[in-house]
Amino acid sequence: LTLNPSEGLIASLHVVDDLLCAGLNSSPGKIAKVDFPSFNELKMLTLSTTGDYVRDMAHYGNFLYAACWGTNEIAKIDLPTFTLISLLDLGAGNAPTNLAVDSSGAFLYATTDSSPGTVKKIDLGTFTVSATLSFPNAGEDNAYGLGISGGFIYAGCQTSPSKIIKINEAAFTYNSTLTLAAGENTLRHLIL
């Protein structure tokens, strides 16, 4: 499958049942909806004049969430109609990099490319930021990579060497930091 050259480079992929969503590194941001069985592009969604550079996506129920790195926003998209519902502004200096939804579907978590690195906790019922956790130690910057497992949230730092931050999910509090070995640099993704 080849997208139109004017649509930009693919920055992220996300699977939702029999659909593949391809987030594009473009301004304005775009997401291609691809049917798996036929492997054909069904629709291209242009987010708006904002919503640039779709770095990551997550979904829960009938909604897809897209991290719009260039504009510090998270887009909420209705999957059945593949239309933009709203954009959540995280504020200047809070470019979202990765997204994860908790198992209950109550909260979306977003890492930010900031100094210090942060994780935003977003209430999906109101689509508002309910809490922000800033990484407490010097050098825990540029949060990339995000996963949830066993009651903990894990967030990576795109540093040299890379670091992985462990967060207590229920209390949304810092637990510990794992610093990787020298030369294990620039962490971008976590898979749990």
C-alpha positions in Angstrom: 0.0 0.0 0.0 1.5 3.3 -1.0 0.0 6.6 0.3 -0.1 9.7 -1.7 3.3 11.4 -1.7 1.8 14.7 -0.5 0.4 12.9 2.6 3.8 12.8 4.4 5.9 10.3 6.1 4.4 7.7 8.5 5.3 8.4 12.1 3.1 5.9 13.9 1.0 2.8 13.4 -1.9 1.6 15.5 -4.1 -1.5 15.1 -7.8 -1.4 16.0 -9.6 -4.7 15.2 -9.5 -5.1 11.4 -8.2 -1.5 10.9 -4.7 -0.1 10.6 -4.3 3.6 11.5 -1.2 5.3 10.1 -0.3 8.6 11.8 1.6 10.9 9.5 4.4 13.3 10.2 2.7 16.2 8.5 1.3 19.7 9.2 -1.6 19.6 9.5 -1.6 16.2 11.0 -3.2 13.3 9.1 -4.3 9.8 9.9 -4.9 7.1 7.2 -7.5 4.5 7.9 -6.6 1.2 6.3 -8.7 -1.9 6.0 -6.6 -5.0 6.9 -8.5 -7.7 4.9 -8.3 -5.7 1.6 -5.2 -3.7 2.6 -6.8 -0.6 1.0 -6.9 3.0 2.3 -10.5 3.7 3.3 -10.1 7.3 4.4 -7.6 10.1 5.1 -8.5 12.3 8.1 -6.9 15.7 8.2 -7.0 16.8 11.9 -7.3 20.6 11.3 -5.0 23.6 11.0 -3.5 22.4 14.3 -2.9 18.8 15.4 0.5 18.5 13.7 2.8 15.5 13.6 1.0 12.4 14.8 3.7 10.6 16.9 1.6 7.9 18.6 -2.0 6.6 18.9 -4.1 4.6 21.4 -7.7 3.6 21.4 -10.5 2.5 23.8 -14.0 1.6 22.7 -15.1 3.7 19.7 -12.4 6.4 20.1 -8.9 6.8 18.8 -6.5 9.2 20.5 -3.6 10.7 18.6 -0.5 12.5 20.1 0.0 15.6 18.0 3.6 16.5 18.8 3.9 19.7 16.9 1.0 21.5 18.6 1.1 20.0 22.1 -2.4 18.5 21.6 -4.2 15.1 21.8 -6.8 14.5 19.2 -10.0 12.5 20.0 -11.4 10.7 17.0 -14.7 8.9 16.5 -13.6 5.5 15.0 -16.9 4.5 13.3 -17.2 7.8 11.4 -13.4 8.5 11.5 -14.0 12.2 12.3 -12.3 14.5 14.7 -14.3 15.1 17.9 -12.0 17.4 19.8 -8.4 18.5 20.5 -7.0 18.7 24.1 -4.3 21.3 24.5 -1.6 20.2 26.9 0.0 23.7 26.9 3.3 25.1 25.6 6.3 22.8 26.1 4.2 19.7 26.5 4.5 17.9 23.2 2.9 14.5 23.6 5.1 11.6 22.4 3.4 8.3 23.5 -0.1 7.3 24.7 -1.5 4.4 26.7 -5.1 3.7 28.0 -5.5 2.0 31.3 -7.4 -1.4 31.3 -10.6 0.2 32.7 -10.8 2.8 29.9 -11.1 5.6 32.5 -7.7 7.2 31.8 -5.4 8.0 29.0 -1.7 8.6 29.8 0.6 10.7 27.7 4.4 11.2 28.0 5.8 14.6 27.0 8.9 15.7 25.2 9.8 18.2 28.0 12.4 19.0 30.6 11.8 17.5 33.1 9.8 14.7 31.4 6.2 14.3 32.5 3.3 11.9 32.3 -0.2 13.5 31.9 -3.2 11.6 33.3 -6.2 12.4 31.2 -9.8 11.6 32.3 -11.5 10.1 29.3 -15.0 10.9 30.7 -14.3 14.6 30.5 -11.3 14.6 28.2 -9.3 16.9 30.5 -6.0 16.6 32.2 -6.7 15.4 35.8 -3.0 15.2 37.0 0.6 15.7 35.8 3.5 13.8 37.2 6.9 15.4 36.7 10.0 13.2 36.8 11.8 14.1 40.1 15.5 13.6 39.3 17.9 15.7 37.3 18.3 14.4 33.7 15.0 12.6 33.5 14.0 14.5 30.4 12.2 14.0 27.1 9.8 11.2 28.0 9.3 8.7 25.2 7.9 5.3 25.4 5.0 4.3 27.6 3.4 1.1 28.9 1.1 -0.1 31.7 1.5 -3.5 33.4 0.9 -5.0 36.8 -0.3 -1.8 38.5 2.6 0.3 37.2 3.1 2.8 34.4 6.5 2.7 32.7 7.9 5.7 30.8 11.2 6.0 29.0 13.5 9.0 28.8 15.2 9.8 25.5 18.5 10.5 27.3 22.1 9.2 27.2 22.1 6.7 28.8 18.3 6.1 28.6 16.2 5.8 31.8 13.0 4.1 32.5 10.7 5.6 35.1 8.4 3.4 37.2 5.1 5.0 38.4 2.5 3.6 40.8 -0.6 3.6 38.7 -3.3 3.7 41.5 -1.6 6.5 43.4 0.0 8.2 40.3 3.2 8.6 42.2 6.9 8.1 41.3 8.3 4.7 42.3 11.8 4.4 40.9 14.2 5.0 38.0 16.2 2.4 36.1 19.2 3.8 34.3 20.4 1.7 31.4 24.1 1.0 30.7 26.4 3.5 29.0 25.8 3.5 25.2 22.1 2.4 25.6 20.9 5.8 24.5 17.8 7.5 23.0 15.0 5.3 24.1 11.9 5.8 21.9 9.4 3.0 22.6 8.5 0.5 25.3 6.7 -2.8 24.7 5.2 -4.6 27.7 
